[in-house]
Amino acid sequence: MIVVKFGGTSVGDAEAIERTAEIVKGRLDRQPAVVVSALGGATNSLLAIGEQSAKGHLIGALRGVETLRDRHFQQCEILLGTSGEASDVAAEMSASFDELASLAEALSVLGHATPRSFDAIAAFGEQLSSHLVAAFFKLRDIPAVHVEARDVFVTDDNFMSAEPQTDAIAEAARGIVQPLIQEGKVPVMGGFIGRTTRGVTTTLGRGGSDYSASLLGAALHAEAIEIWTDVDGMLTADPRVVKGSKLIEQIRFDEASELASFGAKVLHPSTIAPAVRLGIPVFIYNSRNPKGKGTRITFDAPRRAVSAIAGKGGITVVKVGAAKMLFARGFLRRVFEIFEKNGISVDVVATSEVSVSVTVDEPSQLESLVVELSQLGDVSVERDRAIVAVVGAAISEDTASMGRAIGALDGIKVHMMSLSATGINLTMIVDGDQLNPVMGRLHDAFFGRGTK
């Protein structure tokens, strides 16, 4: 069996869902289980409703509910017409939107929203889309069965970024999803959402629908996991930044993980971790170009010196320096304990005998962090930096490629440089306004000309 996941653009409207049905139909002989995101943009709209409600802007929030209601009912009418499925889905949608409106009113009265409240609201998107998609599949002679995702994806109670409980998910998948597949059915469920053991709705964080698909694939020991999105696969650079970016037909798991962590938009950083553990290949395809080659992510892809360039802005560099750390034991441990205490994760690290520099992309807790770090030495904070990563499984073994990467940045100020412990990622920190030019230069150096 395979797990097939469709993102928001792949189920964004009736036309997109039509394409999705054809893709699934062509895979019936491979026993697909289907995971879908909310309709494109729906999650953002739902979170905006929650924010407005918490601020007491109830009229605006309810207007948002009605706009979203109209959009879903319009797509329902286009897809299902006057069929029996239409009335069932319409009733389900109507109840969901009534519940959403009640939640908005409750938050308006309270005057604030908790992460738990936001999860309850955000979950409506996948609940609505999965019912609609499952019903349409039936009209297209696909033996679809809607599955309540929250019965499968068991999580902890870290709301808005819940941690999946893999053993419980595996048990639920084998008990709920696997029997349907064995009966020749096509299970259809929402991604992104889950539930605690106490039955409270949670979400896996943004990009969590991909993660859900990977978790399901791992739980069922799937033959493959397919991620259908709006790009042809993983590219040698972000096509919005670098003109002439090329499709990567095969890439290794570790390279794909690095690219996702350092800005590649096509994958959520956690997406492939469950698949990696079991060696399940992950494919990325474009639902608007279903005949395209796509990208295959596996253990046995070719080892290249450079596979792709990735980058992300909005980075903050924190530097801690003190002569007293020279030869001091436990200094780095104390530094990173402070980061952990403040809930701040670190991307890139560079050290010397008397200093340590790290990058963070969530600066909200920086004030208390700096106060505590100042007890260890002199602290400086540099904002508006960018990370550029040159990723390739064999880059550390290819001195010519390392030299070419550094040479491409001639005249560009580099604030930090680091080679990952695994030797597959050469990372450079530059000024934020140099992100796009640097990515263009590096892409030219390794893949040929054509930058914006």
PASE-803445 format. One line per 10 residues: number of its first residue (from 0); for each residue x, y, z of C-alpha. Coordinates in nm, 3 decimals. Layout:
NUM) X:Y:Z | ...
***
This chain:
0) 0.000:0.000:0.000 | 0.100:0.365:-0.040 | 0.017:0.689:0.139 | -0.082:0.976:-0.090 | -0.090:1.326:0.057 | -0.241:1.631:-0.112 | -0.151:1.981:0.003 | -0.372:2.287:0.020 | -0.316:2.388:-0.343 | -0.397:2.032:-0.453
10) -0.739:2.054:-0.285 | -0.777:2.430:-0.314 | -1.095:2.429:-0.521 | -1.324:2.204:-0.724 | -1.090:2.194:-1.023 | -0.795:2.092:-0.805 | -0.998:1.823:-0.630 | -1.100:1.686:-0.973 | -0.729:1.642:-1.053 | -0.674:1.480:-0.716
20) -0.945:1.222:-0.786 | -0.784:1.129:-1.118 | -0.446:1.084:-0.949 | -0.594:0.854:-0.684 | -0.791:0.659:-0.946 | -0.469:0.585:-1.128 | -0.324:0.437:-0.807 | -0.607:0.213:-0.691 | -0.407:-0.100:-0.770 | -0.145:0.017:-0.515
30) -0.399:0.040:-0.229 | -0.372:0.410:-0.145 | -0.453:0.577:0.185 | -0.518:0.949:0.131 | -0.423:1.241:0.358 | -0.543:1.592:0.270 | -0.470:1.943:0.389 | -0.731:2.212:0.439 | -0.846:2.403:0.130 | -0.568:2.643:0.029
40) -0.557:2.940:0.267 | -0.828:2.803:0.498 | -0.596:2.752:0.796 | -0.476:3.113:0.779 | -0.839:3.229:0.770 | -0.925:3.013:1.071 | -0.633:3.144:1.275 | -0.734:3.501:1.183 | -1.084:3.425:1.313 | -0.932:3.309:1.643
50) -0.715:3.620:1.673 | -1.002:3.856:1.598 | -1.227:3.681:1.847 | -0.966:3.698:2.124 | -0.929:4.073:2.064 | -1.304:4.121:2.101 | -1.363:4.188:1.730 | -1.656:3.948:1.716 | -1.830:4.101:1.413 | -1.514:4.070:1.205
60) -1.458:3.716:1.328 | -1.813:3.608:1.243 | -1.780:3.773:0.903 | -1.471:3.556:0.852 | -1.671:3.247:0.951 | -1.940:3.331:0.695 | -1.684:3.392:0.420 | -1.527:3.055:0.488 | -1.870:2.892:0.507 | -1.968:3.036:0.168
70) -1.643:2.917:0.010 | -1.684:2.559:0.132 | -2.050:2.538:0.038 | -1.973:2.676:-0.307 | -1.712:2.407:-0.368 | -1.948:2.146:-0.226 | -2.219:2.248:-0.472 | -1.980:2.244:-0.768 | -1.834:1.904:-0.677 | -2.135:1.716:-0.541
80) -2.429:1.885:-0.710 | -2.760:1.740:-0.588 | -2.628:1.393:-0.505 | -2.707:1.214:-0.183 | -2.351:1.276:-0.076 | -2.411:1.651:-0.109 | -2.679:1.662:0.160 | -2.469:1.459:0.403 | -2.161:1.676:0.354 | -2.367:1.996:0.369
90) -2.514:1.889:0.702 | -2.168:1.806:0.837 | -2.032:2.141:0.718 | -2.325:2.334:0.861 | -2.273:2.179:1.204 | -1.899:2.251:1.188 | -1.945:2.617:1.101 | -2.207:2.660:1.375 | -1.953:2.516:1.620 | -1.683:2.747:1.483
100) -1.909:3.050:1.531 | -1.982:2.943:1.888 | -1.609:2.910:1.957 | -1.553:3.260:1.819 | -1.823:3.400:2.048 | -1.677:3.222:2.350 | -1.326:3.357:2.280 | -1.469:3.706:2.238 | -1.626:3.687:2.582 | -1.305:3.554:2.740
110) -1.095:3.819:2.570 | -0.798:3.590:2.510 | -0.706:3.269:2.329 | -0.477:2.988:2.440 | -0.277:2.753:2.215 | -0.543:2.493:2.291 | -0.811:2.731:2.160 | -0.618:2.796:1.840 | -0.581:2.422:1.782 | -0.954:2.371:1.823
120) -1.018:2.639:1.561 | -0.739:2.547:1.317 | -0.853:2.182:1.308 | -1.174:2.272:1.127 | -0.991:2.315:0.796 | -0.882:1.952:0.759 | -1.207:1.821:0.903 | -1.406:2.005:0.636 | -1.180:1.929:0.340 | -1.147:1.557:0.418
130) -1.527:1.509:0.428 | -1.564:1.696:0.098 | -1.284:1.506:-0.078 | -1.405:1.166:0.044 | -1.758:1.237:-0.079 | -1.636:1.351:-0.420 | -1.415:1.045:-0.457 | -1.723:0.826:-0.413 | -1.895:1.008:-0.700 | -1.588:0.930:-0.913
140) -1.623:0.556:-0.839 | -1.339:0.555:-0.588 | -1.434:0.336:-0.288 | -1.349:0.612:-0.041 | -1.425:0.603:0.332 | -1.380:0.907:0.551 | -1.164:0.841:0.858 | -1.157:1.077:1.156 | -0.789:1.171:1.168 | -0.803:1.247:1.539
150) -0.881:0.882:1.607 | -0.551:0.788:1.440 | -0.301:1.060:1.524 | -0.250:1.047:1.900 | -0.030:1.326:2.039 | 0.087:1.487:2.359 | -0.070:1.813:2.478 | 0.191:2.055:2.342 | -0.077:2.253:2.163 | 0.001:2.412:1.822
160) 0.306:2.189:1.786 | 0.202:1.856:1.933 | 0.441:1.562:1.950 | 0.303:1.245:1.789 | 0.289:0.930:2.003 | 0.419:0.686:1.743 | 0.332:0.362:1.922 | -0.026:0.473:1.979 | -0.051:0.595:1.618 | 0.076:0.261:1.488
170) -0.182:0.075:1.697 | -0.464:0.303:1.583 | -0.359:0.283:1.216 | -0.350:-0.095:1.227 | -0.689:-0.106:1.397 | -0.872:0.158:1.191 | -0.699:0.222:0.860 | -0.544:-0.113:0.768 | -0.871:-0.313:0.777 | -1.031:-0.064:0.536
180) -0.742:-0.102:0.291 | -0.767:-0.480:0.317 | -1.136:-0.452:0.226 | -1.043:-0.263:-0.091 | -1.147:0.077:0.046 | -0.959:0.407:0.016 | -0.931:0.576:0.357 | -0.942:0.957:0.334 | -0.843:1.168:0.634 | -0.718:1.513:0.722
190) -0.355:1.576:0.803 | -0.219:1.825:1.057 | -0.470:1.738:1.331 | -0.459:1.494:1.620 | -0.594:1.434:1.966 | -0.451:1.371:2.311 | -0.528:1.055:2.502 | -0.783:1.265:2.691 | -0.959:1.349:2.364 | -0.849:1.713:2.328
200) -0.787:1.833:1.971 | -0.427:1.920:1.881 | -0.230:2.014:1.571 | 0.120:1.915:1.459 | 0.220:2.270:1.367 | 0.243:2.436:1.027 | 0.334:2.188:0.756 | 0.196:1.913:0.976 | -0.011:1.750:0.702 | 0.307:1.622:0.538
210) 0.417:1.497:0.878 | 0.085:1.315:0.921 | 0.135:1.136:0.591 | 0.482:1.024:0.691 | 0.359:0.905:1.032 | 0.080:0.707:0.868 | 0.318:0.557:0.613 | 0.555:0.449:0.888 | 0.271:0.307:1.099 | 0.146:0.095:0.808
220) 0.494:0.013:0.669 | 0.388:0.161:0.337 | 0.564:0.085:0.011 | 0.598:0.458:-0.056 | 0.477:0.801:0.055 | 0.374:1.051:-0.212 | 0.357:1.425:-0.138 | 0.152:1.608:-0.403 | 0.208:1.982:-0.408 | 0.225:2.273:-0.659
230) 0.589:2.234:-0.767 | 0.754:1.965:-0.979 | 0.963:1.833:-0.689 | 1.271:1.944:-0.500 | 1.478:2.191:-0.699 | 1.839:2.299:-0.689 | 1.724:2.632:-0.537 | 1.405:2.822:-0.459 | 1.267:2.912:-0.805 | 1.124:3.236:-0.665
240) 1.479:3.346:-0.590 | 1.691:3.173:-0.853 | 1.581:3.162:-1.213 | 1.675:2.840:-1.387 | 1.654:2.616:-1.080 | 1.666:2.252:-1.186 | 1.464:1.950:-1.079 | 1.645:1.702:-0.855 | 1.511:1.364:-0.966 | 1.680:1.171:-0.684
250) 1.808:1.295:-0.350 | 1.920:1.133:-0.030 | 1.717:1.145:0.292 | 1.985:1.335:0.483 | 2.020:1.596:0.207 | 1.642:1.648:0.186 | 1.623:1.689:0.564 | 1.899:1.952:0.561 | 1.733:2.143:0.278 | 1.397:2.140:0.455
260) 1.555:2.268:0.777 | 1.739:2.548:0.597 | 1.456:2.697:0.399 | 1.343:2.460:0.123 | 0.966:2.525:0.113 | 0.855:2.203:-0.051 | 0.899:1.991:0.263 | 0.826:2.045:0.630 | 1.151:1.976:0.823 | 0.993:1.690:1.021
270) 0.810:1.536:0.727 | 1.040:1.257:0.632 | 1.177:1.160:0.974 | 0.932:0.868:1.026 | 0.995:0.749:0.669 | 1.372:0.771:0.718 | 1.360:0.541:1.018 | 1.201:0.266:0.810 | 1.365:0.346:0.477 | 1.031:0.421:0.306
280) 1.090:0.620:-0.014 | 0.921:0.960:-0.033 | 0.814:1.104:-0.369 | 0.726:1.467:-0.439 | 0.498:1.536:-0.733 | 0.313:1.832:-0.884 | -0.064:1.778:-0.887 | -0.087:2.026:-1.176 | 0.163:1.821:-1.372 | 0.087:1.460:-1.272
290) 0.295:1.316:-1.556 | 0.609:1.491:-1.434 | 0.907:1.295:-1.304 | 0.898:1.442:-0.954 | 1.164:1.385:-0.690 | 1.245:1.053:-0.525 | 1.393:1.071:-0.175 | 1.574:0.753:-0.064 | 1.881:0.622:0.114 | 2.046:0.506:-0.207
300) 2.033:0.824:-0.417 | 2.366:0.931:-0.575 | 2.620:1.097:-0.345 | 2.694:1.436:-0.499 | 2.928:1.707:-0.381 | 2.645:1.961:-0.413 | 2.279:1.873:-0.463 | 2.111:2.208:-0.391 | 2.132:2.554:-0.239 | 1.890:2.666:0.033
310) 1.852:2.983:0.233 | 1.633:3.168:0.479 | 1.627:3.520:0.615 | 1.514:3.672:0.944 | 1.805:3.516:1.131 | 1.954:3.652:1.453 | 2.315:3.582:1.554 | 2.398:3.568:1.926 | 2.765:3.583:2.025 | 2.904:3.508:2.368
320) 3.269:3.588:2.432 | 3.482:3.575:2.744 | 3.853:3.533:2.800 | 3.769:3.331:3.109 | 3.621:3.055:2.893 | 3.969:2.974:2.762 | 4.024:2.608:2.854 | 3.721:2.625:3.088 | 3.530:2.301:3.127 | 3.152:2.303:3.091
330) 3.127:2.649:2.937 | 2.940:2.535:2.625 | 2.713:2.315:2.834 | 2.613:2.616:3.044 | 2.553:2.827:2.731 | 2.321:2.573:2.575 | 2.139:2.504:2.900 | 2.039:2.872:2.897 | 1.907:2.839:2.541 | 1.709:2.531:2.643
340) 1.569:2.702:2.953 | 1.441:2.988:2.735 | 1.291:2.751:2.476 | 1.512:2.877:2.192 | 1.649:2.632:1.938 | 1.979:2.687:1.761 | 2.051:2.631:1.390 | 2.420:2.700:1.335 | 2.708:2.700:1.583 | 3.066:2.829:1.550
350) 3.318:2.829:1.833 | 3.668:2.947:1.912 | 3.879:2.927:2.227 | 3.717:3.239:2.371 | 3.377:3.273:2.201 | 3.072:3.091:2.071 | 2.833:3.219:1.801 | 2.491:3.072:1.731 | 2.198:3.154:1.505 | 1.831:3.153:1.604
360) 1.522:3.222:1.399 | 1.279:3.281:1.686 | 1.395:3.597:1.864 | 1.084:3.645:2.084 | 1.263:3.535:2.406 | 1.594:3.709:2.335 | 1.573:3.966:2.614 | 1.576:3.713:2.899 | 1.826:3.497:2.709 | 2.075:3.783:2.682
370) 2.040:3.868:3.051 | 2.128:3.512:3.151 | 2.407:3.473:2.896 | 2.564:3.799:3.021 | 2.649:3.618:3.343 | 2.890:3.403:3.140 | 3.057:3.675:2.934 | 3.010:3.958:2.686 | 2.701:3.913:2.469 | 2.621:4.073:2.134
380) 2.312:4.033:1.917 | 2.315:4.083:1.540 | 1.975:4.094:1.372 | 1.865:4.077:1.009 | 2.108:3.809:0.904 | 2.046:3.521:0.661 | 2.155:3.159:0.638 | 2.270:3.013:0.307 | 2.336:2.639:0.296 | 2.526:2.446:0.027
390) 2.401:2.089:0.065 | 2.561:1.775:-0.074 | 2.634:1.433:0.074 | 2.995:1.444:-0.046 | 3.080:1.812:-0.008 | 3.325:1.756:0.277 | 3.518:1.511:0.059 | 3.543:1.749:-0.237 | 3.787:2.030:-0.166 | 3.726:2.180:-0.511
400) 3.356:2.226:-0.432 | 3.433:2.376:-0.093 | 3.669:2.621:-0.260 | 3.417:2.703:-0.532 | 3.151:2.783:-0.273 | 3.380:3.017:-0.083 | 3.508:3.174:-0.406 | 3.152:3.248:-0.521 | 3.114:3.482:-0.224 | 3.407:3.704:-0.317
410) 3.327:4.056:-0.196 | 3.038:3.940:0.027 | 3.078:3.979:0.402 | 3.042:3.639:0.570 | 2.969:3.661:0.943 | 2.992:3.289:1.021 | 3.079:2.970:0.838 | 3.022:2.614:0.952 | 3.051:2.263:0.810 | 2.790:2.032:0.963
420) 2.900:1.741:1.178 | 2.771:1.502:0.912 | 2.977:1.680:0.647 | 2.688:1.739:0.407 | 2.612:2.104:0.469 | 2.838:2.408:0.432 | 2.653:2.695:0.599 | 2.729:3.066:0.572 | 2.574:3.360:0.754 | 2.546:3.681:0.553
430) 2.361:4.012:0.577 | 1.988:3.967:0.524 | 1.979:4.182:0.212 | 2.246:3.962:0.053 | 2.043:3.638:0.075 | 1.910:3.639:-0.280 | 2.231:3.758:-0.450 | 2.436:3.498:-0.259 | 2.198:3.217:-0.351 | 2.219:3.328:-0.712
440) 2.598:3.332:-0.710 | 2.622:2.988:-0.553 | 2.368:2.842:-0.794 | 2.563:2.987:-1.087 | 2.882:2.832:-0.952 | 2.741:2.480:-0.925 | 2.447:2.457:-1.167 | 2.501:2.724:-1.431 | 2.379:3.075:-1.497 | 2.031:3.220:-1.471
450) 1.961:3.424:-1.157 | 1.705:3.691:-1.105
***
